Amino acid sequence: MTALDLSSPVAVVGTGTMGQGIAQVALVAGHPVRLYDAVPGRAQEAAAAIGARLDRLVTKDRLGAADRDAARARLTPADSLTELADCALVVEAVLERLDVKQQLFCELEEIVAEDCLLATNTSSLSVTAIGSALRNPGRFLGLHFFNPAPLLPLVEVVSGFATDVTSATRAYETARTWGKTPVACADTPGFIVNRIARPFYAEALAVYEAQAADPATIDAVLRESGGFRMGAFELTDLIGQDVNESVTHSVWQSFFQDVRFTPSLAQRRLVESGRLGRKSGHGWYDYAEGAERPEPHTAEKAQPPAYVVAEGNLGPAAELLTLIREAGIQVREEDEDHGTRLVLPSGGQLVLADGQTSVEFRDVVYFDLALDYRKATRIALSASQDSAPQTLAEATGLFQALGKDVSVIGDAPGMIVARTVARIVDLAHDAVAKGVATEEDIDTAMRLGVNYPLGPFEWSRRLGRGWAYDLLDDLHLRDPSGRYAPSLALYRHAYATDKREGTP
Ligand SMILES: NC(=O)c1ccc[n+]([C@@H]2O[C@H](COP(=O)([O-])OP(=O)(O)OC[C@H]3O[C@@H](n4cnc5c(N)ncnc54)[C@H](O)[C@@H]3O)[C@@H](O)[C@H]2O)c1
């Protein structure tokens, strides 16, 4: 099945933010494009706005003047839906309301040809439910673009229960000829990106609500240790707290209030108080002129230990041993398998974050997961309640000797990066098991849709099978609400490895 011919007209209905972006993409790809909006005059305004954006592309040398002129000539505002009769694809980007979208598609079905593809750009409604109003729902699907559509490459091609394979494939191939990176997914709440990304926000908010760290520290750790482009607080300030909360709320509701997606009370209060983020001048951070950005917690300089004793296999933190040696600190390796830990000269232990709380060990300092311990510029530490001050001082000095800033946080089992990544990995495995998308498409979607440094499956492979499962299993023991319960899919994944490695 091939993509739509570039000579086939494409219509965009609803010419707000998304409609304009999608129209520009189809137009620059080479299609004749029709614009229709329910508010009279808006399609004309949208055509003018798209024209102005094409001008800017010419100024920036990203589009030739002749191509701009040809594109403008292909762009036509329509005064009524009947003018879309000869279109081969209609993409809808109207109000996010089921009844409005259903009614629109029922009207369109009477106007366009039988083989015209009908697509919705909905973010949160069920594609199946919208299509259910149609006589022929087989040609109906979701084409979920991300904002700004001309810049962001990802498009989720969503098949509802009734969507036929040829329609989905044709839409997929068409998105590809438009220069986009399509991923195929089933019609489930949040599709791929908005479903699997939930823990990125939720876990940061949970660590904050548990009073274990402030937003600036959590953001700094997510960025500098986790390798995420932005921290969860600064990112939601950019997205808009109301917008981010409403996605969380919709996914949670659509999953019948599944506790894994429960919205945050802290974010609720922020939205209720009108602190919506950058657009309102204040969110987690203050954007007023001259307002100072709070600094993350950064520990004072401490003396590094003369040596460490490494016991067992440090797993995802194994590279630390090389870094410690390179810093001129002696590493004595012992074969005893007490778990994954470094013993400090004080006798205290340094342990990679697992799902335990800090009340369970006498003299332990936990350190957080890093995407890459060599490149990380900050590491979070968390001392157990009975740990000796000297243990935290030695742990701090050790990471500082490796060139890292150290943020000391309170008791948060699974710390910040470790629990976030473990939950993302779990939701990704769960999604594949439930037929939402393939591993490859999920990795692509999370890298392109939300800029993750690694796709969840790449991350999972790097961490080793069983790592995320064990962490979540521990967390679930301590918080049996179900929020951290590892999925059956993750269990299968972890168990399969154990068998292969011959461990009972
Ligand atoms: N904004 C985003 O970041 C984003 C991202 C992905 C998907 N979406 C989805 O895209 C859709 C549009 O979002 P938006 O942010 O562009 O909204 P918007 O408010 O900017 O634009 C909506 C446009 O639709 C028009 N409209 C409303 N009802 C109509 C109807 N019955 N027929 C024709 N036109 C109608 C309005 O006049 C308006 O111009 C929504 O379904 C939304 O969930 C939005």
The ligand as an SDF file (V2000), in Angstrom:
LIG
                    3D

 44 48  0  0  0  0  0  0  0  0999 V2000
   -2.3010   21.8010   21.1760 N   0  0  0  0  0  0  0  0  0  0  0  0
   -1.6000   20.6980   21.2500 C   0  0  0  0  0  0  0  0  0  0  0  0
   -0.4730   20.6590   21.7720 O   0  0  0  0  0  0  0  0  0  0  0  0
   -2.1480   19.4130   20.6600 C   0  0  0  0  0  0  0  0  0  0  0  0
   -1.2620   18.3730   20.3660 C   0  0  0  0  0  0  0  0  0  0  0  0
   -1.7570   17.2150   19.7610 C   0  0  0  0  0  0  0  0  0  0  0  0
   -3.1090   17.1020   19.5140 C   0  0  0  0  0  0  0  0  0  0  0  0
   -3.9610   18.1340   19.8460 N   0  0  0  0  0  0  0  0  0  0  0  0
   -5.3930   17.9690   19.5040 C   0  0  0  0  0  0  0  0  0  0  0  0
   -5.6500   18.7190   18.3290 O   0  0  0  0  0  0  0  0  0  0  0  0
   -6.9780   19.2300   18.3470 C   0  0  0  0  0  0  0  0  0  0  0  0
   -6.9720   20.7300   18.1830 C   0  0  0  0  0  0  0  0  0  0  0  0
   -6.1860   21.3210   19.1780 O   0  0  0  0  0  0  0  0  0  0  0  0
   -5.6330   22.8190   19.0370 P   0  0  0  0  0  0  0  0  0  0  0  0
   -4.7080   23.0230   20.1840 O   0  0  0  0  0  0  0  0  0  0  0  0
   -5.1480   23.0600   17.6640 O   0  0  0  0  0  0  0  0  0  0  0  0
   -6.9890   23.6450   19.2870 O   0  0  0  0  0  0  0  0  0  0  0  0
   -7.3120   25.1780   18.9110 P   0  0  0  0  0  0  0  0  0  0  0  0
   -8.2850   25.6200   19.9370 O   0  0  0  0  0  0  0  0  0  0  0  0
   -6.0640   25.9510   18.7180 O   0  0  0  0  0  0  0  0  0  0  0  0
   -8.0470   25.0690   17.4940 O   0  0  0  0  0  0  0  0  0  0  0  0
   -9.2930   24.4370   17.3170 C   0  0  0  0  0  0  0  0  0  0  0  0
   -9.9420   25.0510   16.0850 C   0  0  0  0  0  0  0  0  0  0  0  0
  -11.0530   24.2300   15.7440 O   0  0  0  0  0  0  0  0  0  0  0  0
  -12.1430   25.0830   15.3530 C   0  0  0  0  0  0  0  0  0  0  0  0
  -13.3650   24.3140   15.5320 N   0  0  0  0  0  0  0  0  0  0  0  0
  -14.0230   23.9880   16.6760 C   0  0  0  0  0  0  0  0  0  0  0  0
  -15.0830   23.2140   16.3910 N   0  0  0  0  0  0  0  0  0  0  0  0
  -15.1140   23.0440   15.0480 C   0  0  0  0  0  0  0  0  0  0  0  0
  -15.9450   22.3240   14.1530 C   0  0  0  0  0  0  0  0  0  0  0  0
  -16.9950   21.6210   14.5860 N   0  0  0  0  0  0  0  0  0  0  0  0
  -15.6490   22.3530   12.8480 N   0  0  0  0  0  0  0  0  0  0  0  0
  -14.5960   23.0640   12.3780 C   0  0  0  0  0  0  0  0  0  0  0  0
  -13.7750   23.7710   13.1740 N   0  0  0  0  0  0  0  0  0  0  0  0
  -14.0220   23.7430   14.4910 C   0  0  0  0  0  0  0  0  0  0  0  0
  -12.0210   26.2920   16.2630 C   0  0  0  0  0  0  0  0  0  0  0  0
  -12.6820   27.4100   15.7200 O   0  0  0  0  0  0  0  0  0  0  0  0
  -10.4950   26.4700   16.3060 C   0  0  0  0  0  0  0  0  0  0  0  0
  -10.0350   27.3060   15.2930 O   0  0  0  0  0  0  0  0  0  0  0  0
   -7.5950   18.7340   19.6500 C   0  0  0  0  0  0  0  0  0  0  0  0
   -8.2670   17.5340   19.4040 O   0  0  0  0  0  0  0  0  0  0  0  0
   -6.3830   18.4840   20.5220 C   0  0  0  0  0  0  0  0  0  0  0  0
   -6.6090   17.5100   21.5130 O   0  0  0  0  0  0  0  0  0  0  0  0
   -3.5080   19.2850   20.3900 C   0  0  0  0  0  0  0  0  0  0  0  0
  1  2  1  0
  2  3  2  0
  2  4  1  0
  4  5  1  0
  4 44  2  0
  5  6  2  0
  6  7  1  0
  7  8  2  0
  8  9  1  0
  8 44  1  0
  9 10  1  0
  9 42  1  0
 10 11  1  0
 11 12  1  0
 11 40  1  0
 12 13  1  0
 13 14  1  0
 14 15  2  0
 14 16  1  0
 14 17  1  0
 17 18  1  0
 18 19  2  0
 18 20  1  0
 18 21  1  0
 21 22  1  0
 22 23  1  0
 23 24  1  0
 23 38  1  0
 24 25  1  0
 25 26  1  0
 25 36  1  0
 26 27  1  0
 26 35  1  0
 27 28  2  0
 28 29  1  0
 29 30  1  0
 29 35  2  0
 30 31  1  0
 30 32  2  0
 32 33  1  0
 33 34  2  0
 34 35  1  0
 36 37  1  0
 36 38  1  0
 38 39  1  0
 40 41  1  0
 40 42  1  0
 42 43  1  0
M  CHG  2   8   1  16  -1
M  END
$$$$
